[in-house]
Amino acid sequence: MRLCRALHNRKGHDGLAALVQSQLRQKPFDGSVYVFRAKRADRLKLIYWDGSGLVMAYKRLEDNSFTWPAIKNGVMRLEPAQFEALFAGLDWRRVRPLEVAVPAAAE
């Protein structure tokens, strides 16, 4: 999951993919989800390559804003559960991955 600060409201699939390549120096067709937000943090656009085409989704919160992580060098990574919380409008920082011990080999 890669998050970007500024939402380019008028950009569609191709425009956002071009931004991923030119400004973030990433590959928009690598299977990562790229998330862009509006200045007020009440709207998100995301794009990802699903193997057969470029998918774009848009979400607007009516009464709140998305809790946005600090971003370094234009990109932030989130675990899938953290992204689900962010996309639901929840505070993603409260989501922690479970620490699972590796089982001992069966004898």
PyMOL commands that set and color helices and strands:
alter all, ss='L'
color gray80, all
select helices_A, chain A and resi 13-22+80-87+92-94
alter helices_A, ss='H'
color red, helices_A
select strands_A, chain A and resi 2-4+34-37+43-49+54-60
alter strands_A, ss='S'
color yellow, strands_A
deselect
rebuild
show_as cartoon
